[in-house]
C-alpha cells in the first residue's frame, strides 16, 4: 500500500535532488524483524548460555503466538462476546470462576471496552526456569479512545496448554482503570523522536527513521530543502500529542499540535508497524500539516468590538476525523 507524504500546497521543491511535490513511501519488512528481536536479546546478555539459535526462534515464535491469542481474546471481550471468551479460560480457571462471575468482571466497563480495539501494553514471561522454557506470559492490553486521558488495562496470564497443538488458555484476570500518558505510547514516541531530530537540525537522523522506499524515491537533499526553505511549522516548534487512535492492529494515527511563535498547526502522522504482534517498530508513513496563522491582537480586538467571532480556526476545528 502506498501512502503519500504531502508537503503544504505552496511548497516548491528545490531544483536540486530530484524533488517531488508528492513523495511515496512503502513499509518494508521480512525476516529482519525476527533477527532484530533476537539480536536485541543477545545484546541484553539474556542468552549467554544458549548455543542453538533455533531455541531463540522458538521462544520468539511462542511469545508472538501467545500475544496474537491474547489480542484475539481481548477483542472478544471488547465486543461483548463473553460466552466465547469464557471458553478460552483454562479448565482450572473455569472451575474457580463460573460464567456469571466472569461476565460480572466486565459489566461495569463494558462500554469503555467496546469503544476501542485492544493494544498490547505489556508482556512478561512467568513461571519459567529458563528463558528458553517459557510457557506462560503475563499480558496486559490497553483500551482507550483517541483523546482519552484514562485507559482500561486488562491483564491476564496466557498459558501454553498443549505444546503440540500450540493452544493457549487464559488465567488470572484483572481489570483496572489507569491514567494514560499518550507520549509514552510507542507511535507517539516515534513521532516525538522524529520531531526532536528536526528541532536539533539532525535532518539526517530524522530522514534515517523513515521507510526505505521513501529514501529510495526522495533524496536527503530534497527532504532538507522542504524543511529549510518552506519554513514549515515542523521546524522550530514544540509538539503536543493530542490524540492517538489505532484503526487497525498495525496502524496508528497520531494527531499533534505544533506551536511556533508565528504559526500553529494540527499535524496528522500516519504510522505503521509489522503485522507481527509484540514487534512495535513503528514508522511514519505520512505527515499532513494543516497550517494556521495565529490571529493578531488587532484582529482579535476588532472581532470583539463587532460582537462577532474570529475567522481564525482553532486546532480542534481543523482536526480531521480519525479513520
Secondary structure as UniProt FT lines:
FT   STRAND          3..6
FT   TURN            9..10
FT   TURN            15..18
FT   STRAND          22..25
FT   HELIX           32..43
FT   TURN            44..49
FT   HELIX           53..78
FT   TURN            79..80
FT   HELIX           82..87
FT   HELIX           91..96
FT   HELIX           99..107
FT   TURN            108..109
FT   HELIX           110..114
FT   STRAND          119..125
FT   HELIX           131..133
FT   STRAND          136..143
FT   TURN            146..147
FT   STRAND          150..162
FT   TURN            163..166
FT   STRAND          167..179
FT   HELIX           182..184
FT   HELIX           186..199
FT   TURN            200..201
FT   HELIX           203..208
FT   HELIX           212..217
FT   HELIX           220..229
FT   TURN            233..234
FT   STRAND          238..248
FT   TURN            249..250
FT   STRAND          251..259
FT   STRAND          263..272
FT   TURN            277..278
FT   STRAND          283..293
FT   HELIX           297..306
FT   HELIX           315..318
//
